Amino acid sequence: MIDLNNESGVEVDEQRLVQLARFTMDQLRIHPQAELSILLVDEKTMADYHVRFMDLPGPTDVLSFPMDELRPPADDEEAPLGLLGDVVLCPQVTAAQAAENGRSVEGEADYLLVHGLLHLLGFDHAEPAEKKVMFDLNDRLVAAWDASRA
């Protein structure tokens, strides 16, 4: 189940984000009934969350709050069921940084949602090797999403 709440004050294509989340979860073989919450917030709220949970100033683009520590299954394992957690996005920050990342606002939102989902599934980018794995997978998932919509 995917729940999306838009508290950002910005109009976004909520259906597209839910479809992308479902697509990504399917690609990673996460159980279709695993629970995910997507929350869209304004810059002030995101800045408050950033300070409270990461001890870093200013608004950020995406925060992830994993719950059951689900992981993508191996080929011979069943799809995991449980609470994935929450992905928090800030559409204002997304719009502001899209051009500097060479993406449309919609493309940046896609990238960040997938990025947040990967964090919920235990991927990280603190170390160079981890970063390569995570960012390569992020790129592959977004490219597969784009191709599925072409």
C-alpha positions in Angstrom: 0.0 0.0 0.0 1.3 3.4 -0.9 0.0 6.5 0.8 0.9 10.0 -0.4 0.1 13.2 1.5 0.9 16.5 -0.2 1.3 19.2 2.5 3.7 21.2 0.4 1.3 23.8 -1.0 2.7 22.9 -4.4 0.6 21.1 -7.1 2.4 17.9 -8.1 1.4 14.9 -10.1 0.7 12.7 -7.1 -0.6 9.8 -9.2 2.7 9.7 -11.1 4.7 9.6 -7.9 2.6 6.7 -6.6 2.9 4.9 -9.9 6.7 5.4 -9.8 6.9 4.1 -6.3 4.9 1.0 -7.2 7.1 0.5 -10.3 10.3 0.7 -8.3 9.0 -1.6 -5.6 8.0 -4.1 -8.3 11.4 -3.8 -10.0 13.1 -4.5 -6.6 10.7 -7.4 -5.9 9.2 -5.8 -2.7 5.9 -7.3 -1.8 2.9 -5.4 -3.3 1.3 -5.1 0.1 4.4 -3.6 1.7 3.5 -0.2 3.1 5.1 3.0 2.0 4.3 6.6 2.9 5.3 9.5 0.7 5.0 13.0 2.3 5.5 16.2 0.4 6.3 19.2 2.6 7.2 22.9 2.2 10.7 24.3 2.7 10.2 25.3 6.3 8.9 21.9 7.4 11.8 20.2 5.5 14.3 22.5 7.1 12.8 21.6 10.5 13.0 17.9 9.8 16.6 18.3 8.4 17.8 19.9 11.7 15.8 17.6 13.9 16.7 14.3 12.3 20.0 14.9 10.6 21.4 17.9 12.7 22.0 19.8 9.4 20.8 23.3 8.6 18.4 24.3 5.8 15.9 22.4 3.7 17.0 19.3 1.9 15.5 17.5 -1.1 14.7 14.1 0.3 14.7 12.3 3.7 14.0 8.7 4.4 12.8 7.0 7.5 13.0 3.2 7.3 10.7 1.1 9.5 11.1 -2.7 9.2 14.5 -2.6 7.5 13.1 -4.5 4.4 15.7 -5.5 1.8 15.3 -6.6 -1.8 15.1 -10.4 -1.8 17.7 -12.7 -3.5 16.4 -14.5 -6.5 15.4 -17.6 -4.5 13.7 -15.6 -1.7 10.1 -14.5 -1.3 9.3 -10.8 -1.6 9.4 -9.1 1.8 6.2 -7.8 3.4 6.1 -5.1 6.1 6.5 -1.4 6.6 9.0 0.2 4.3 8.8 3.6 6.0 8.5 7.2 4.9 10.0 9.2 2.1 9.7 13.0 2.6 10.2 15.2 -0.4 10.3 19.0 -0.8 8.9 20.0 -4.2 10.3 23.6 -3.8 13.9 22.2 -3.3 13.3 19.7 -6.1 12.3 22.5 -8.5 15.3 24.7 -7.5 17.9 22.0 -8.0 16.5 20.2 -11.1 18.4 22.4 -13.6 21.7 22.1 -11.8 21.3 18.3 -12.1 20.4 18.5 -15.8 16.9 17.2 -15.2 13.3 18.5 -15.6 11.5 19.2 -12.4 9.5 16.0 -13.0 12.7 14.0 -13.7 14.3 15.4 -10.5 11.3 14.4 -8.5 11.5 10.9 -10.0 15.1 10.6 -9.2 14.7 11.7 -5.6 11.7 9.4 -4.9 13.7 6.4 -6.2 16.7 7.6 -4.1 14.5 7.8 -1.0 13.1 4.4 -1.6 16.6 2.9 -2.0 17.5 4.4 1.4 14.5 2.7 2.9 15.8 -0.6 1.5 19.2 -0.2 3.1 21.2 1.4 0.3 23.6 4.2 1.3 26.2 6.4 -0.2 28.6 7.2 2.6 31.4 5.2 1.1 32.6 5.4 -2.6 31.8 1.7 -3.3 28.3 2.0 -1.7 27.7 5.3 -3.6 28.5 3.7 -6.9 26.1 0.7 -6.3 23.3 3.0 -5.1 23.6 5.7 -7.7 24.0 3.1 -10.6 20.8 1.3 -9.4 19.0 4.7 -9.0 19.9 5.6 -12.6 18.9 2.1 -13.9 15.5 2.3 -12.1 14.7 5.8 -13.4 15.8 4.8 -16.9 13.5 1.7 -16.8 10.7 3.9 -15.5 11.2 6.4 -18.4 11.3 3.5 -20.9 8.1 2.0 -19.5 6.3 5.3 -20.1 7.7 6.0 -23.6 
